Amino acid sequence: MLLVDPTKKLSYNRRIMDGDLVIVYERYNSMKPVKVSAGGVLQNRFGLFKHSDWIGKPFGSKVFSNTGGYVYLLAPTPELWTLVLSHRTQILYIADISFVVMYLELVPGCVVLESGTGSGSLSTSLARAVAPTGHIYTFDFHEQRAASAREDFERTGLSSLVTVGVRDIQGEGFPDEFTGRADSVFLDLPQPWLAIPSAAKMLQQDGVLCSFSPCIEQVQRSCETLKSHFTEIRTFEILLHTYEVREGELGSWQDGGRGSVKSCKKRQRSTTTNSEENPGTRTILARLNSEAKGHTGYLTFARLKCTS
Ligand SMILES: C[S@@+](CC[C@H](N)C(=O)[O-])C[C@H]1O[C@@H](n2cnc3c(N)ncnc32)[C@H](O)[C@@H]1O
């Protein structure tokens, strides 16, 4: 079993070094991960950037190209990684992830069992939550996905906090060596109810399980199975609404401003601080962002029944 180095803290408060992974930020919807190498270059629509100019600069720096264009070099935090990672599977996004981290009651030192690993989007945030002394043991039955996830955890500097195993968790359950040791279990599997009895065996007294499923039929079957071992069974759907807020003239979003959304009118909602809607009056406008994500899945949480 992998020993975790308790002195290894996750810190992004340092300077960029040769071999580091940086997130090259062009704008909020255009970012990409780049491994820094002393002789490397990045060419994009803003010009040619030499990696050697980046080395020694703090994360967050604005760097310039040969033509005067610029990008920002950001640290590969779990939040950004989730936005730029290569999608080998469906992944969990920030709204669901933050809810999971909270409701699994994760703190430094926790041991978490997870399956499937998928693209490692959730695992990355789980690892940061339990660092520096906890550990994530994540399992996927797909060998290539497990290998790619391992490579990603190396790149993001999390490999000492995450161990990836290849195993059919629905068929075989979690390995016996974890019996009674897990603080939390997370399942993102097509038939989670098959893994629930094993998850119950792995959890410590009071441990919490979460299962993510896109369909309500999966949730219903999981809840039926959960009843025998778990209590406090609750299911949530997390819907994230992001808003654009600005001061402007009433009607400006409808008549030619950036807000005159052509593709998504039904989802637009405009609220104003002024009850008399006089065109020409400047006021604060808030508009639901047309890119707001809808349904991703249901999160079912449950706590292991106390046996004593
Ligand atoms: C949707 S992905 C998980 C995504 C992950 N939560 C993330 O945020 O990146 C589901 C994964 O479960 C794996 N899987 C499906 N059935 C499995 C099983 N019986 N045992 C282990 N892994 C399984 C699949 O190979 C796939 O990688």
The ligand as an SDF file (V2000), in Angstrom:
LIG
                    3D

 27 29  0  0  0  0  0  0  0  0999 V2000
  -18.6620    8.2460  -16.0700 C   0  0  0  0  0  0  0  0  0  0  0  0
  -17.1210    7.5340  -15.7850 S   0  0  0  0  0  0  0  0  0  0  0  0
  -16.6080    8.2440  -14.2550 C   0  0  0  0  0  0  0  0  0  0  0  0
  -16.2050    9.6770  -14.3890 C   0  0  0  0  0  0  0  0  0  0  0  0
  -15.5460   10.2510  -13.1650 C   0  0  0  0  0  0  0  0  0  0  0  0
  -16.4730   10.3540  -12.0600 N   0  0  0  0  0  0  0  0  0  0  0  0
  -14.9550   11.6170  -13.4640 C   0  0  0  0  0  0  0  0  0  0  0  0
  -15.3910   12.6220  -12.8370 O   0  0  0  0  0  0  0  0  0  0  0  0
  -14.0430   11.7170  -14.3120 O   0  0  0  0  0  0  0  0  0  0  0  0
  -17.5610    5.9020  -15.3130 C   0  0  0  0  0  0  0  0  0  0  0  0
  -16.3690    4.9550  -15.2750 C   0  0  0  0  0  0  0  0  0  0  0  0
  -16.7920    3.7590  -14.6330 O   0  0  0  0  0  0  0  0  0  0  0  0
  -16.0680    2.7080  -15.2060 C   0  0  0  0  0  0  0  0  0  0  0  0
  -16.7960    1.4620  -14.9150 N   0  0  0  0  0  0  0  0  0  0  0  0
  -17.9540    1.0230  -15.4470 C   0  0  0  0  0  0  0  0  0  0  0  0
  -18.2940   -0.1510  -14.9150 N   0  0  0  0  0  0  0  0  0  0  0  0
  -17.3240   -0.4690  -14.0200 C   0  0  0  0  0  0  0  0  0  0  0  0
  -17.1040   -1.5720  -13.1540 C   0  0  0  0  0  0  0  0  0  0  0  0
  -17.9400   -2.6130  -13.1210 N   0  0  0  0  0  0  0  0  0  0  0  0
  -16.0200   -1.5570  -12.3370 N   0  0  0  0  0  0  0  0  0  0  0  0
  -15.1560   -0.5250  -12.3720 C   0  0  0  0  0  0  0  0  0  0  0  0
  -15.3040    0.5410  -13.1970 N   0  0  0  0  0  0  0  0  0  0  0  0
  -16.3740    0.5620  -14.0040 C   0  0  0  0  0  0  0  0  0  0  0  0
  -15.9980    3.0480  -16.6810 C   0  0  0  0  0  0  0  0  0  0  0  0
  -14.9070    2.3940  -17.3170 O   0  0  0  0  0  0  0  0  0  0  0  0
  -15.8350    4.5640  -16.6510 C   0  0  0  0  0  0  0  0  0  0  0  0
  -14.4780    4.9330  -16.7520 O   0  0  0  0  0  0  0  0  0  0  0  0
  1  2  1  0
  2  3  1  0
  2 10  1  0
  3  4  1  0
  4  5  1  0
  5  6  1  0
  5  7  1  0
  7  8  2  0
  7  9  1  0
 10 11  1  0
 11 12  1  0
 11 26  1  0
 12 13  1  0
 13 14  1  0
 13 24  1  0
 14 15  1  0
 14 23  1  0
 15 16  2  0
 16 17  1  0
 17 18  1  0
 17 23  2  0
 18 19  1  0
 18 20  2  0
 20 21  1  0
 21 22  2  0
 22 23  1  0
 24 25  1  0
 24 26  1  0
 26 27  1  0
M  CHG  2   2   1   9  -1
M  END
$$$$
